[in-house]
Amino acid sequence: GEDITNLTGKKLREAYRKMQMVFQTPVESFDPRCTLGDGIMESLINSGFSKKDALEEAKRLLKECGLPEKFINRYPHEVSGGQCQRAAIARAIAIRPKLLILDEATSALDVTVQADILNLLTKLHDEMDMSYLFICHDIALVQNFCDRVLVMYKGKIIEEGIPNDVIKNPKNEYTQNLINSVL
């Protein structure tokens, strides 16, 4: 309910503290010259943690996301796609945002790793009182994972509702074509 499109400076930084993003290609979202731990610790230090406390919190976050703490010293290119996505989630939840934007966060992963990531997201959602904006083209995944679905066309929301309702009874022609193309 808060329009942030015209915010600048301090107000924009405050809005960004309430949200974080997990990208489709996690390796590309990390600085290749820095370790996964450095990537996770950066936002912690920027939000007031000492380096020592940020290191301990980064280790804890890695464990919470299913990775051993030794991954703190690994570089993005040294881990699998699923492991890097777990580290990206750890980085995103470090400052305890209210909204986590997941942009095709599971599409580059194989089915078993995708299931692991979705289980992790479900667990974190339950524990952290966080909302997800789950951007996805996989209709079955949307149907099973999301509480609500918004269908967009040319940057506009054209249909919204409970996933089963929208998928089984689409009202908009674009939504009908979208559903029919995957079923």
Residue pairs with C-beta under 8 A, 6 or more apart in sequence:
2 15
4 12
4 15
7 15
17 47
17 95
17 97
18 97
18 98
18 99
19 97
19 98
19 99
19 100
19 101
20 43
20 91
20 92
20 93
20 94
20 95
20 97
20 99
20 100
20 101
21 92
21 100
21 101
21 102
21 103
22 29
22 85
22 88
22 89
22 92
22 100
22 101
22 102
22 103
22 105
23 29
23 88
23 103
23 104
23 105
24 103
24 104
24 105
24 107
24 108
25 108
26 76
26 81
26 84
26 85
26 87
26 88
27 76
27 77
27 81
27 84
29 88
30 36
30 39
30 76
30 84
30 87
30 88
30 91
31 38
31 39
32 75
32 76
32 77
34 75
35 72
35 73
35 74
35 75
36 62
36 71
36 72
36 73
36 74
36 75
36 76
36 79
36 84
36 87
36 91
37 55
37 58
37 59
37 62
37 71
37 72
37 73
39 76
39 87
39 91
40 58
40 61
40 62
40 72
40 87
40 90
40 91
40 94
41 49
41 51
41 54
41 55
41 57
41 58
43 91
43 94
43 95
44 53
44 54
44 57
44 58
44 94
44 95
45 51
45 54
47 95
49 57
55 72
57 94
58 72
58 90
58 94
59 69
59 72
61 90
61 91
61 93
61 94
62 68
62 69
62 71
62 72
62 86
62 87
62 90
63 69
64 90
64 124
65 86
65 87
65 89
65 90
65 93
65 120
66 86
66 116
66 120
67 83
67 86
67 87
67 90
71 79
71 83
71 87
76 84
76 87
79 87
80 113
81 108
81 109
81 113
82 109
82 110
82 113
82 116
82 117
85 105
85 106
85 109
85 113
85 117
86 117
86 120
88 105
89 105
89 117
89 120
89 121
89 124
92 100
93 100
93 124
93 128
93 130
96 128
96 130
97 130
98 129
98 130
98 131
99 130
99 131
99 132
99 133
100 130
100 131
100 132
100 133
101 132
101 133
101 135
102 121
102 132
102 133
102 134
102 135
102 136
103 135
104 135
104 136
104 137
105 117
105 134
106 114
106 117
106 118
106 136
106 138
106 141
107 136
107 137
107 138
109 117
114 141
118 141
118 145
121 132
121 145
122 145
124 130
125 132
134 142
134 145
134 146
136 142
139 167
139 178
139 179
139 182
139 183
140 182
142 149
142 163
142 167
143 163
143 164
143 167
146 163
147 162
147 163
148 160
148 161
148 162
148 163
149 160
149 161
149 162
149 163
149 166
149 167
150 157
150 159
150 160
151 157
151 158
151 159
151 160
151 166
151 170
151 172
151 174
151 175
151 178
152 158
153 172
153 174
158 172
158 174
158 175
159 166
159 170
159 171
159 172
159 174
159 175
160 166
166 175
167 179
170 176
170 178
170 179
